[in-house]
Amino acid sequence: MSYPRRILDRKVGRNAQLFACAIAQLDTPRARFPYLRILVSLIEEAHPEWERSPKKVRQVAQLAGRLSDGALCPDEITDVIEARDRER
């Protein structure tokens, strides 16, 4: 099977890229929230070197935005990451 886009991040993989594009098609932030949490977890699992980085939130949000071809708002992803971190 061929895809129109190349893999942007080999650590995260094509499935996460397709997942990010599918999340972007959901209508409301409330509908996207649980799926964004999963996507953020996938990205963090693939990039453990970002765990101690002071720019981790921005890096994850930017990568998620790139994976979705710019369809996901980085601010929304940042809110999801911060909400999840507060719960920890």
PDB file with one MODEL, atoms N, CA, C and O in Angstrom:
MODEL        1
ATOM      1  N   MET A   1       0.847  -1.175   0.000  1.00  0.00           N
ATOM      2  CA  MET A   1       0.000   0.000   0.000  1.00  0.00           C
ATOM      3  C   MET A   1       0.890   1.235   0.000  1.00  0.00           C
ATOM      4  O   MET A   1       1.837   1.317   0.782  1.00  0.00           O
ATOM      5  N   SER A   2       0.600   2.172  -0.850  1.00  0.00           N
ATOM      6  CA  SER A   2       1.385   3.402  -0.898  1.00  0.00           C
ATOM      7  C   SER A   2       0.586   4.541  -0.268  1.00  0.00           C
ATOM      8  O   SER A   2      -0.644   4.572  -0.310  1.00  0.00           O
ATOM      9  N   TYR A   3       1.330   5.465   0.311  1.00  0.00           N
ATOM     10  CA  TYR A   3       0.722   6.604   0.987  1.00  0.00           C
ATOM     11  C   TYR A   3       1.197   7.883   0.311  1.00  0.00           C
ATOM     12  O   TYR A   3       2.319   7.938  -0.193  1.00  0.00           O
ATOM     13  N   PRO A   4       0.355   8.912   0.296  1.00  0.00           N
ATOM     14  CA  PRO A   4       0.727  10.148  -0.387  1.00  0.00           C
ATOM     15  C   PRO A   4       1.813  10.944   0.342  1.00  0.00           C
ATOM     16  O   PRO A   4       2.472  11.788  -0.265  1.00  0.00           O
ATOM     17  N   ARG A   5       2.004  10.681   1.637  1.00  0.00           N
ATOM     18  CA  ARG A   5       2.995  11.422   2.423  1.00  0.00           C
ATOM     19  C   ARG A   5       4.052  10.470   2.952  1.00  0.00           C
ATOM     20  O   ARG A   5       3.779   9.301   3.222  1.00  0.00           O
ATOM     21  N   ARG A   6       5.257  10.987   3.093  1.00  0.00           N
ATOM     22  CA  ARG A   6       6.313  10.169   3.669  1.00  0.00           C
ATOM     23  C   ARG A   6       6.203  10.217   5.192  1.00  0.00           C
ATOM     24  O   ARG A   6       5.538  11.088   5.752  1.00  0.00           O
ATOM     25  N   ILE A   7       6.859   9.277   5.844  1.00  0.00           N
ATOM     26  CA  ILE A   7       6.843   9.237   7.307  1.00  0.00           C
ATOM     27  C   ILE A   7       7.659  10.423   7.826  1.00  0.00           C
ATOM     28  O   ILE A   7       8.817  10.596   7.445  1.00  0.00           O
ATOM     29  N   LEU A   8       7.059  11.231   8.687  1.00  0.00           N
ATOM     30  CA  LEU A   8       7.737  12.418   9.206  1.00  0.00           C
ATOM     31  C   LEU A   8       8.694  12.086  10.337  1.00  0.00           C
ATOM     32  O   LEU A   8       9.750  12.708  10.455  1.00  0.00           O
ATOM     33  N   ASP A   9       8.342  11.124  11.161  1.00  0.00           N
ATOM     34  CA  ASP A   9       9.157  10.770  12.321  1.00  0.00           C
ATOM     35  C   ASP A   9       9.173   9.253  12.433  1.00  0.00           C
ATOM     36  O   ASP A   9       8.164   8.643  12.786  1.00  0.00           O
ATOM     37  N   ARG A  10      10.288   8.660  12.140  1.00  0.00           N
ATOM     38  CA  ARG A  10      10.361   7.196  12.123  1.00  0.00           C
ATOM     39  C   ARG A  10      10.204   6.587  13.511  1.00  0.00           C
ATOM     40  O   ARG A  10       9.784   5.436  13.629  1.00  0.00           O
ATOM     41  N   LYS A  11      10.530   7.328  14.555  1.00  0.00           N
ATOM     42  CA  LYS A  11      10.356   6.804  15.913  1.00  0.00           C
ATOM     43  C   LYS A  11       8.875   6.662  16.251  1.00  0.00           C
ATOM     44  O   LYS A  11       8.473   5.703  16.911  1.00  0.00           O
ATOM     45  N   VAL A  12       8.086   7.596  15.809  1.00  0.00           N
ATOM     46  CA  VAL A  12       6.645   7.564  16.081  1.00  0.00           C
ATOM     47  C   VAL A  12       5.950   6.635  15.088  1.00  0.00           C
ATOM     48  O   VAL A  12       5.135   5.802  15.485  1.00  0.00           O
ATOM     49  N   GLY A  13       6.261   6.771  13.820  1.00  0.00           N
ATOM     50  CA  GLY A  13       5.757   5.855  12.804  1.00  0.00           C
ATOM     51  C   GLY A  13       4.546   6.349  12.033  1.00  0.00           C
ATOM     52  O   GLY A  13       3.924   7.355  12.375  1.00  0.00           O
ATOM     53  N   ARG A  14       4.237   5.606  10.985  1.00  0.00           N
ATOM     54  CA  ARG A  14       3.140   5.974  10.097  1.00  0.00           C
ATOM     55  C   ARG A  14       1.779   5.835  10.774  1.00  0.00           C
ATOM     56  O   ARG A  14       0.887   6.648  10.530  1.00  0.00           O
ATOM     57  N   ASN A  15       1.604   4.822  11.617  1.00  0.00           N
ATOM     58  CA  ASN A  15       0.299   4.644  12.257  1.00  0.00           C
ATOM     59  C   ASN A  15      -0.066   5.854  13.113  1.00  0.00           C
ATOM     60  O   ASN A  15      -1.216   6.292  13.112  1.00  0.00           O
ATOM     61  N   ALA A  16       0.900   6.389  13.838  1.00  0.00           N
ATOM     62  CA  ALA A  16       0.634   7.585  14.640  1.00  0.00           C
ATOM     63  C   ALA A  16       0.329   8.779  13.741  1.00  0.00           C
ATOM     64  O   ALA A  16      -0.492   9.630  14.084  1.00  0.00           O
ATOM     65  N   GLN A  17       0.982   8.836  12.608  1.00  0.00           N
ATOM     66  CA  GLN A  17       0.731   9.922  11.650  1.00  0.00           C
ATOM     67  C   GLN A  17      -0.699   9.824  11.105  1.00  0.00           C
ATOM     68  O   GLN A  17      -1.406  10.829  11.028  1.00  0.00           O
ATOM     69  N   LEU A  18      -1.115   8.637  10.736  1.00  0.00           N
ATOM     70  CA  LEU A  18      -2.485   8.436  10.249  1.00  0.00           C
ATOM     71  C   LEU A  18      -3.498   8.701  11.367  1.00  0.00           C
ATOM     72  O   LEU A  18      -4.571   9.253  11.122  1.00  0.00           O
ATOM     73  N   PHE A  19      -3.150   8.306  12.590  1.00  0.00           N
ATOM     74  CA  PHE A  19      -4.006   8.543  13.751  1.00  0.00           C
ATOM     75  C   PHE A  19      -4.177  10.047  13.983  1.00  0.00           C
ATOM     76  O   PHE A  19      -5.285  10.508  14.258  1.00  0.00           O
ATOM     77  N   ALA A  20      -3.095  10.807  13.875  1.00  0.00           N
ATOM     78  CA  ALA A  20      -3.164  12.261  14.061  1.00  0.00           C
ATOM     79  C   ALA A  20      -4.067  12.902  13.012  1.00  0.00           C
ATOM     80  O   ALA A  20      -4.835  13.812  13.324  1.00  0.00           O
ATOM     81  N   CYS A  21      -3.977  12.437  11.787  1.00  0.00           N
ATOM     82  CA  CYS A  21      -4.844  12.970  10.724  1.00  0.00           C
ATOM     83  C   CYS A  21      -6.309  12.633  10.991  1.00  0.00           C
ATOM     84  O   CYS A  21      -7.195  13.446  10.728  1.00  0.00           O
ATOM     85  N   ALA A  22      -6.559  11.444  11.511  1.00  0.00           N
ATOM     86  CA  ALA A  22      -7.934  11.043  11.829  1.00  0.00           C
ATOM     87  C   ALA A  22      -8.483  11.862  12.998  1.00  0.00           C
ATOM     88  O   ALA A  22      -9.655  12.236  12.994  1.00  0.00           O
ATOM     89  N   ILE A  23      -7.648  12.142  13.992  1.00  0.00           N
ATOM     90  CA  ILE A  23      -8.078  12.959  15.132  1.00  0.00           C
ATOM     91  C   ILE A  23      -8.483  14.346  14.649  1.00  0.00           C
ATOM     92  O   ILE A  23      -9.476  14.904  15.116  1.00  0.00           O
ATOM     93  N   ALA A  24      -7.727  14.896  13.729  1.00  0.00           N
ATOM     94  CA  ALA A  24      -7.997  16.248  13.225  1.00  0.00           C
ATOM     95  C   ALA A  24      -9.354  16.346  12.542  1.00  0.00           C
ATOM     96  O   ALA A  24      -9.906  17.440  12.426  1.00  0.00           O
ATOM     97  N   GLN A  25      -9.890  15.241  12.095  1.00  0.00           N
ATOM     98  CA  GLN A  25     -11.186  15.258  11.419  1.00  0.00           C
ATOM     99  C   GLN A  25     -12.363  15.263  12.394  1.00  0.00           C
ATOM    100  O   GLN A  25     -13.503  15.481  11.983  1.00  0.00           O
ATOM    101  N   LEU A  26     -12.099  15.027  13.675  1.00  0.00           N
ATOM    102  CA  LEU A  26     -13.178  15.091  14.665  1.00  0.00           C
ATOM    103  C   LEU A  26     -13.609  16.542  14.847  1.00  0.00           C
ATOM    104  O   LEU A  26     -12.798  17.460  14.723  1.00  0.00           O
ATOM    105  N   ASP A  27     -14.890  16.742  15.141  1.00  0.00           N
ATOM    106  CA  ASP A  27     -15.468  18.088  15.117  1.00  0.00           C
ATOM    107  C   ASP A  27     -15.090  18.992  16.281  1.00  0.00           C
ATOM    108  O   ASP A  27     -14.755  20.158  16.071  1.00  0.00           O
ATOM    109  N   THR A  28     -15.137  18.478  17.491  1.00  0.00           N
ATOM    110  CA  THR A  28     -14.991  19.346  18.656  1.00  0.00           C
ATOM    111  C   THR A  28     -13.751  18.992  19.469  1.00  0.00           C
ATOM    112  O   THR A  28     -13.273  17.858  19.426  1.00  0.00           O
ATOM    113  N   PRO A  29     -13.235  19.969  20.209  1.00  0.00           N
ATOM    114  CA  PRO A  29     -12.106  19.673  21.100  1.00  0.00           C
ATOM    115  C   PRO A  29     -12.452  18.590  22.126  1.00  0.00           C
ATOM    116  O   PRO A  29     -11.599  17.786  22.504  1.00  0.00           O
ATOM    117  N   ARG A  30     -13.689  18.579  22.565  1.00  0.00           N
ATOM    118  CA  ARG A  30     -14.111  17.564  23.533  1.00  0.00           C
ATOM    119  C   ARG A  30     -14.032  16.162  22.924  1.00  0.00           C
ATOM    120  O   ARG A  30     -13.654  15.209  23.606  1.00  0.00           O
ATOM    121  N   ALA A  31     -14.383  16.035  21.663  1.00  0.00           N
ATOM    122  CA  ALA A  31     -14.304  14.737  20.985  1.00  0.00           C
ATOM    123  C   ALA A  31     -12.851  14.342  20.735  1.00  0.00           C
ATOM    124  O   ALA A  31     -12.515  13.158  20.754  1.00  0.00           O
ATOM    125  N   ARG A  32     -11.988  15.334  20.501  1.00  0.00           N
ATOM    126  CA  ARG A  32     -10.578  15.051  20.217  1.00  0.00           C
ATOM    127  C   ARG A  32      -9.765  14.749  21.467  1.00  0.00           C
ATOM    128  O   ARG A  32      -8.748  14.061  21.384  1.00  0.00           O
ATOM    129  N   PHE A  33     -10.191  15.246  22.618  1.00  0.00           N
ATOM    130  CA  PHE A  33      -9.386  15.188  23.841  1.00  0.00           C
ATOM    131  C   PHE A  33      -8.853  13.791  24.177  1.00  0.00           C
ATOM    132  O   PHE A  33      -7.644  13.651  24.359  1.00  0.00           O
ATOM    133  N   PRO A  34      -9.690  12.750  24.269  1.00  0.00           N
ATOM    134  CA  PRO A  34      -9.135  11.436  24.660  1.00  0.00           C
ATOM    135  C   PRO A  34      -8.151  10.880  23.630  1.00  0.00           C
ATOM    136  O   PRO A  34      -7.192  10.197  23.987  1.00  0.00           O
ATOM    137  N   TYR A  35      -8.389  11.170  22.373  1.00  0.00           N
ATOM    138  CA  TYR A  35      -7.500  10.670  21.327  1.00  0.00           C
ATOM    139  C   TYR A  35      -6.182  11.443  21.304  1.00  0.00           C
ATOM    140  O   TYR A  35      -5.130  10.884  20.992  1.00  0.00           O
ATOM    141  N   LEU A  36      -6.250  12.728  21.637  1.00  0.00           N
ATOM    142  CA  LEU A  36      -5.017  13.508  21.730  1.00  0.00           C
ATOM    143  C   LEU A  36      -4.152  13.006  22.879  1.00  0.00           C
ATOM    144  O   LEU A  36      -2.925  13.002  22.778  1.00  0.00           O
ATOM    145  N   ARG A  37      -4.780  12.587  23.960  1.00  0.00           N
ATOM    146  CA  ARG A  37      -4.010  12.012  25.079  1.00  0.00           C
ATOM    147  C   ARG A  37      -3.262  10.768  24.631  1.00  0.00           C
ATOM    148  O   ARG A  37      -2.107  10.563  25.003  1.00  0.00           O
ATOM    149  N   ILE A  38      -3.916   9.946  23.838  1.00  0.00           N
ATOM    150  CA  ILE A  38      -3.267   8.735  23.325  1.00  0.00           C
ATOM    151  C   ILE A  38      -2.115   9.116  22.400  1.00  0.00           C
ATOM    152  O   ILE A  38      -1.027   8.549  22.496  1.00  0.00           O
ATOM    153  N   LEU A  39      -2.349  10.064  21.512  1.00  0.00           N
ATOM    154  CA  LEU A  39      -1.306  10.505  20.583  1.00  0.00           C
ATOM    155  C   LEU A  39      -0.106  11.073  21.341  1.00  0.00           C
ATOM    156  O   LEU A  39       1.040  10.773  21.005  1.00  0.00           O
ATOM    157  N   VAL A  40      -0.364  11.884  22.353  1.00  0.00           N
ATOM    158  CA  VAL A  40       0.718  12.453  23.162  1.00  0.00           C
ATOM    159  C   VAL A  40       1.514  11.334  23.835  1.00  0.00           C
ATOM    160  O   VAL A  40       2.742  11.391  23.891  1.00  0.00           O
ATOM    161  N   SER A  41       0.821  10.327  24.341  1.00  0.00           N
ATOM    162  CA  SER A  41       1.512   9.195  24.969  1.00  0.00           C
ATOM    163  C   SER A  41       2.384   8.451  23.966  1.00  0.00           C
ATOM    164  O   SER A  41       3.503   8.053  24.290  1.00  0.00           O
ATOM    165  N   LEU A  42       1.880   8.263  22.757  1.00  0.00           N
ATOM    166  CA  LEU A  42       2.674   7.599  21.717  1.00  0.00           C
ATOM    167  C   LEU A  42       3.943   8.393  21.397  1.00  0.00           C
ATOM    168  O   LEU A  42       5.024   7.824  21.245  1.00  0.00           O
ATOM    169  N   ILE A  43       3.795   9.702  21.299  1.00  0.00           N
ATOM    170  CA  ILE A  43       4.947  10.556  20.986  1.00  0.00           C
ATOM    171  C   ILE A  43       5.957  10.524  22.125  1.00  0.00           C
ATOM    172  O   ILE A  43       7.159  10.407  21.886  1.00  0.00           O
ATOM    173  N   GLU A  44       5.477  10.628  23.363  1.00  0.00           N
ATOM    174  CA  GLU A  44       6.389  10.613  24.508  1.00  0.00           C
ATOM    175  C   GLU A  44       7.094   9.267  24.649  1.00  0.00           C
ATOM    176  O   GLU A  44       8.262   9.216  25.034  1.00  0.00           O
ATOM    177  N   GLU A  45       6.401   8.193  24.343  1.00  0.00           N
ATOM    178  CA  GLU A  45       7.005   6.861  24.393  1.00  0.00           C
ATOM    179  C   GLU A  45       8.099   6.725  23.329  1.00  0.00           C
ATOM    180  O   GLU A  45       9.125   6.089  23.565  1.00  0.00           O
ATOM    181  N   ALA A  46       7.876   7.318  22.177  1.00  0.00           N
ATOM    182  CA  ALA A  46       8.848   7.242  21.085  1.00  0.00           C
ATOM    183  C   ALA A  46      10.047   8.167  21.306  1.00  0.00           C
ATOM    184  O   ALA A  46      11.127   7.931  20.764  1.00  0.00           O
ATOM    185  N   HIS A  47       9.854   9.216  22.101  1.00  0.00           N
ATOM    186  CA  HIS A  47      10.929  10.189  22.338  1.00  0.00           C
ATOM    187  C   HIS A  47      11.194  10.355  23.839  1.00  0.00           C
ATOM    188  O   HIS A  47      10.885  11.404  24.404  1.00  0.00           O
ATOM    189  N   PRO A  48      11.759   9.340  24.486  1.00  0.00           N
ATOM    190  CA  PRO A  48      12.028   9.465  25.926  1.00  0.00           C
ATOM    191  C   PRO A  48      13.075  10.536  26.237  1.00  0.00           C
ATOM    192  O   PRO A  48      13.143  11.024  27.365  1.00  0.00           O
ATOM    193  N   GLU A  49      13.878  10.900  25.259  1.00  0.00           N
ATOM    194  CA  GLU A  49      14.901  11.925  25.480  1.00  0.00           C
ATOM    195  C   GLU A  49      14.281  13.297  25.745  1.00  0.00           C
ATOM    196  O   GLU A  49      14.962  14.183  26.262  1.00  0.00           O
ATOM    197  N   TRP A  50      13.028  13.491  25.409  1.00  0.00           N
ATOM    198  CA  TRP A  50      12.354  14.765  25.655  1.00  0.00           C
ATOM    199  C   TRP A  50      11.805  14.869  27.074  1.00  0.00           C
ATOM    200  O   TRP A  50      11.364  15.942  27.485  1.00  0.00           O
ATOM    201  N   GLU A  51      11.826  13.782  27.821  1.00  0.00           N
ATOM    202  CA  GLU A  51      11.199  13.754  29.148  1.00  0.00           C
ATOM    203  C   GLU A  51      11.740  14.847  30.069  1.00  0.00           C
ATOM    204  O   GLU A  51      10.970  15.479  30.793  1.00  0.00           O
ATOM    205  N   ARG A  52      13.020  15.072  30.051  1.00  0.00           N
ATOM    206  CA  ARG A  52      13.628  16.055  30.945  1.00  0.00           C
ATOM    207  C   ARG A  52      13.861  17.409  30.269  1.00  0.00           C
ATOM    208  O   ARG A  52      14.413  18.324  30.882  1.00  0.00           O
ATOM    209  N   SER A  53      13.455  17.532  29.051  1.00  0.00           N
ATOM    210  CA  SER A  53      13.660  18.774  28.314  1.00  0.00           C
ATOM    211  C   SER A  53      12.697  19.851  28.809  1.00  0.00           C
ATOM    212  O   SER A  53      11.510  19.581  28.994  1.00  0.00           O
ATOM    213  N   PRO A  54      13.198  21.064  29.025  1.00  0.00           N
ATOM    214  CA  PRO A  54      12.294  22.147  29.429  1.00  0.00           C
ATOM    215  C   PRO A  54      11.318  22.538  28.314  1.00  0.00           C
ATOM    216  O   PRO A  54      10.311  23.199  28.569  1.00  0.00           O
ATOM    217  N   LYS A  55      11.619  22.128  27.086  1.00  0.00           N
ATOM    218  CA  LYS A  55      10.763  22.462  25.947  1.00  0.00           C
ATOM    219  C   LYS A  55       9.902  21.280  25.520  1.00  0.00           C
ATOM    220  O   LYS A  55       9.383  21.265  24.404  1.00  0.00           O
ATOM    221  N   LYS A  56       9.742  20.282  26.402  1.00  0.00           N
ATOM    222  CA  LYS A  56       9.038  19.050  26.049  1.00  0.00           C
ATOM    223  C   LYS A  56       7.628  19.318  25.528  1.00  0.00           C
ATOM    224  O   LYS A  56       7.228  18.763  24.505  1.00  0.00           O
ATOM    225  N   VAL A  57       6.888  20.150  26.213  1.00  0.00           N
ATOM    226  CA  VAL A  57       5.498  20.410  25.831  1.00  0.00           C
ATOM    227  C   VAL A  57       5.435  20.989  24.422  1.00  0.00           C
ATOM    228  O   VAL A  57       4.615  20.568  23.606  1.00  0.00           O
ATOM    229  N   ARG A  58       6.296  21.944  24.145  1.00  0.00           N
ATOM    230  CA  ARG A  58       6.315  22.567  22.821  1.00  0.00           C
ATOM    231  C   ARG A  58       6.754  21.573  21.752  1.00  0.00           C
ATOM    232  O   ARG A  58       6.194  21.552  20.656  1.00  0.00           O
ATOM    233  N   GLN A  59       7.752  20.751  22.066  1.00  0.00           N
ATOM    234  CA  GLN A  59       8.247  19.769  21.100  1.00  0.00           C
ATOM    235  C   GLN A  59       7.162  18.751  20.742  1.00  0.00           C
ATOM    236  O   GLN A  59       6.964  18.431  19.570  1.00  0.00           O
ATOM    237  N   VAL A  60       6.467  18.250  21.756  1.00  0.00           N
ATOM    238  CA  VAL A  60       5.409  17.266  21.521  1.00  0.00           C
ATOM    239  C   VAL A  60       4.275  17.901  20.723  1.00  0.00           C
ATOM    240  O   VAL A  60       3.765  17.299  19.779  1.00  0.00           O
ATOM    241  N   ALA A  61       3.880  19.117  21.101  1.00  0.00           N
ATOM    242  CA  ALA A  61       2.787  19.801  20.402  1.00  0.00           C
ATOM    243  C   ALA A  61       3.147  20.074  18.939  1.00  0.00           C
ATOM    244  O   ALA A  61       2.314  19.903  18.049  1.00  0.00           O
ATOM    245  N   GLN A  62       4.371  20.494  18.698  1.00  0.00           N
ATOM    246  CA  GLN A  62       4.789  20.761  17.317  1.00  0.00           C
ATOM    247  C   GLN A  62       4.830  19.485  16.487  1.00  0.00           C
ATOM    248  O   GLN A  62       4.410  19.485  15.330  1.00  0.00           O
ATOM    249  N   LEU A  63       5.333  18.396  17.069  1.00  0.00           N
ATOM    250  CA  LEU A  63       5.387  17.141  16.326  1.00  0.00           C
ATOM    251  C   LEU A  63       3.978  16.632  16.030  1.00  0.00           C
ATOM    252  O   LEU A  63       3.711  16.160  14.925  1.00  0.00           O
ATOM    253  N   ALA A  64       3.085  16.721  16.996  1.00  0.00           N
ATOM    254  CA  ALA A  64       1.701  16.290  16.768  1.00  0.00           C
ATOM    255  C   ALA A  64       1.061  17.124  15.660  1.00  0.00           C
ATOM    256  O   ALA A  64       0.330  16.594  14.824  1.00  0.00           O
ATOM    257  N   GLY A  65       1.332  18.412  15.653  1.00  0.00           N
ATOM    258  CA  GLY A  65       0.822  19.267  14.583  1.00  0.00           C
ATOM    259  C   GLY A  65       1.376  18.883  13.224  1.00  0.00           C
ATOM    260  O   GLY A  65       0.648  18.858  12.231  1.00  0.00           O
ATOM    261  N   ARG A  66       2.671  18.584  13.182  1.00  0.00           N
ATOM    262  CA  ARG A  66       3.284  18.162  11.909  1.00  0.00           C
ATOM    263  C   ARG A  66       2.741  16.813  11.459  1.00  0.00           C
ATOM    264  O   ARG A  66       2.516  16.600  10.267  1.00  0.00           O
ATOM    265  N   LEU A  67       2.528  15.897  12.410  1.00  0.00           N
ATOM    266  CA  LEU A  67       2.000  14.576  12.054  1.00  0.00           C
ATOM    267  C   LEU A  67       0.617  14.691  11.418  1.00  0.00           C
ATOM    268  O   LEU A  67       0.260  13.905  10.540  1.00  0.00           O
ATOM    269  N   SER A  68      -0.162  15.683  11.874  1.00  0.00           N
ATOM    270  CA  SER A  68      -1.517  15.867  11.344  1.00  0.00           C
ATOM    271  C   SER A  68      -1.533  16.768  10.117  1.00  0.00           C
ATOM    272  O   SER A  68      -2.600  17.154   9.640  1.00  0.00           O
ATOM    273  N   ASP A  69      -0.372  17.098   9.614  1.00  0.00           N
ATOM    274  CA  ASP A  69      -0.246  17.987   8.458  1.00  0.00           C
ATOM    275  C   ASP A  69      -0.782  19.384   8.776  1.00  0.00           C
ATOM    276  O   ASP A  69      -1.361  20.049   7.917  1.00  0.00           O
ATOM    277  N   GLY A  70      -0.580  19.815  10.020  1.00  0.00           N
ATOM    278  CA  GLY A  70      -0.983  21.146  10.441  1.00  0.00           C
ATOM    279  C   GLY A  70      -2.446  21.291  10.810  1.00  0.00           C
ATOM    280  O   GLY A  70      -2.905  22.400  11.085  1.00  0.00           O
ATOM    281  N   ALA A  71      -3.185  20.191  10.821  1.00  0.00           N
ATOM    282  CA  ALA A  71      -4.622  20.268  11.095  1.00  0.00           C
ATOM    283  C   ALA A  71      -4.937  20.362  12.589  1.00  0.00           C
ATOM    284  O   ALA A  71      -5.991  20.874  12.968  1.00  0.00           O
ATOM    285  N   LEU A  72      -4.037  19.875  13.433  1.00  0.00           N
ATOM    286  CA  LEU A  72      -4.254  19.972  14.878  1.00  0.00           C
ATOM    287  C   LEU A  72      -3.614  21.252  15.397  1.00  0.00           C
ATOM    288  O   LEU A  72      -2.500  21.607  15.013  1.00  0.00           O
ATOM    289  N   CYS A  73      -4.332  21.932  16.269  1.00  0.00           N
ATOM    290  CA  CYS A  73      -3.854  23.185  16.844  1.00  0.00           C
ATOM    291  C   CYS A  73      -2.834  22.888  17.957  1.00  0.00           C
ATOM    292  O   CYS A  73      -3.149  22.150  18.891  1.00  0.00           O
ATOM    293  N   PRO A  74      -1.629  23.446  17.870  1.00  0.00           N
ATOM    294  CA  PRO A  74      -0.633  23.209  18.922  1.00  0.00           C
ATOM    295  C   PRO A  74      -1.100  23.660  20.301  1.00  0.00           C
ATOM    296  O   PRO A  74      -0.727  23.053  21.305  1.00  0.00           O
ATOM    297  N   ASP A  75      -1.913  24.719  20.366  1.00  0.00           N
ATOM    298  CA  ASP A  75      -2.418  25.186  21.660  1.00  0.00           C
ATOM    299  C   ASP A  75      -3.335  24.153  22.300  1.00  0.00           C
ATOM    300  O   ASP A  75      -3.295  23.949  23.514  1.00  0.00           O
ATOM    301  N   GLU A  76      -4.156  23.505  21.492  1.00  0.00           N
ATOM    302  CA  GLU A  76      -5.050  22.467  22.005  1.00  0.00           C
ATOM    303  C   GLU A  76      -4.239  21.277  22.527  1.00  0.00           C
ATOM    304  O   GLU A  76      -4.572  20.699  23.561  1.00  0.00           O
ATOM    305  N   ILE A  77      -3.196  20.925  21.819  1.00  0.00           N
ATOM    306  CA  ILE A  77      -2.343  19.815  22.243  1.00  0.00           C
ATOM    307  C   ILE A  77      -1.609  20.182  23.525  1.00  0.00           C
ATOM    308  O   ILE A  77      -1.467  19.350  24.421  1.00  0.00           O
ATOM    309  N   THR A  78      -1.143  21.421  23.614  1.00  0.00           N
ATOM    310  CA  THR A  78      -0.480  21.898  24.824  1.00  0.00           C
ATOM    311  C   THR A  78      -1.426  21.815  26.016  1.00  0.00           C
ATOM    312  O   THR A  78      -1.014  21.403  27.101  1.00  0.00           O
ATOM    313  N   ASP A  79      -2.682  22.198  25.832  1.00  0.00           N
ATOM    314  CA  ASP A  79      -3.672  22.106  26.907  1.00  0.00           C
ATOM    315  C   ASP A  79      -3.868  20.665  27.358  1.00  0.00           C
ATOM    316  O   ASP A  79      -4.003  20.402  28.553  1.00  0.00           O
ATOM    317  N   VAL A  80      -3.885  19.735  26.417  1.00  0.00           N
ATOM    318  CA  VAL A  80      -4.045  18.315  26.744  1.00  0.00           C
ATOM    319  C   VAL A  80      -2.852  17.827  27.559  1.00  0.00           C
ATOM    320  O   VAL A  80      -3.026  17.116  28.549  1.00  0.00           O
ATOM    321  N   ILE A  81      -1.645  18.203  27.149  1.00  0.00           N
ATOM    322  CA  ILE A  81      -0.434  17.777  27.863  1.00  0.00           C
ATOM    323  C   ILE A  81      -0.428  18.339  29.277  1.00  0.00           C
ATOM    324  O   ILE A  81      -0.130  17.621  30.232  1.00  0.00           O
ATOM    325  N   GLU A  82      -0.753  19.610  29.414  1.00  0.00           N
ATOM    326  CA  GLU A  82      -0.748  20.241  30.731  1.00  0.00           C
ATOM    327  C   GLU A  82      -1.827  19.657  31.635  1.00  0.00           C
ATOM    328  O   GLU A  82      -1.593  19.483  32.831  1.00  0.00           O
ATOM    329  N   ALA A  83      -3.004  19.350  31.089  1.00  0.00           N
ATOM    330  CA  ALA A  83      -4.068  18.726  31.882  1.00  0.00           C
ATOM    331  C   ALA A  83      -3.634  17.349  32.362  1.00  0.00           C
ATOM    332  O   ALA A  83      -3.874  16.986  33.514  1.00  0.00           O
ATOM    333  N   ARG A  84      -3.006  16.593  31.494  1.00  0.00           N
ATOM    334  CA  ARG A  84      -2.533  15.259  31.861  1.00  0.00           C
ATOM    335  C   ARG A  84      -1.432  15.345  32.923  1.00  0.00           C
ATOM    336  O   ARG A  84      -1.409  14.543  33.856  1.00  0.00           O
ATOM    337  N   ASP A  85      -0.527  16.311  32.786  1.00  0.00           N
ATOM    338  CA  ASP A  85       0.552  16.474  33.760  1.00  0.00           C
ATOM    339  C   ASP A  85       0.015  16.895  35.121  1.00  0.00           C
ATOM    340  O   ASP A  85       0.557  16.487  36.148  1.00  0.00           O
ATOM    341  N   ARG A  86      -1.038  17.699  35.147  1.00  0.00           N
ATOM    342  CA  ARG A  86      -1.653  18.091  36.424  1.00  0.00           C
ATOM    343  C   ARG A  86      -2.276  16.890  37.122  1.00  0.00           C
ATOM    344  O   ARG A  86      -2.285  16.819  38.351  1.00  0.00           O
ATOM    345  N   GLU A  87      -2.798  15.945  36.339  1.00  0.00           N
ATOM    346  CA  GLU A  87      -3.418  14.753  36.919  1.00  0.00           C
ATOM    347  C   GLU A  87      -2.390  13.818  37.540  1.00  0.00           C
ATOM    348  O   GLU A  87      -2.714  13.055  38.449  1.00  0.00           O
ATOM    349  N   ARG A  88      -1.168  13.873  37.061  1.00  0.00           N
ATOM    350  CA  ARG A  88      -0.112  12.994  37.582  1.00  0.00           C
ATOM    351  C   ARG A  88       0.283  13.425  38.920  1.00  0.00           C
ATOM    352  O   ARG A  88       1.160  12.815  39.531  1.00  0.00           O
TER     353      ARG A  88
ENDMDL
END
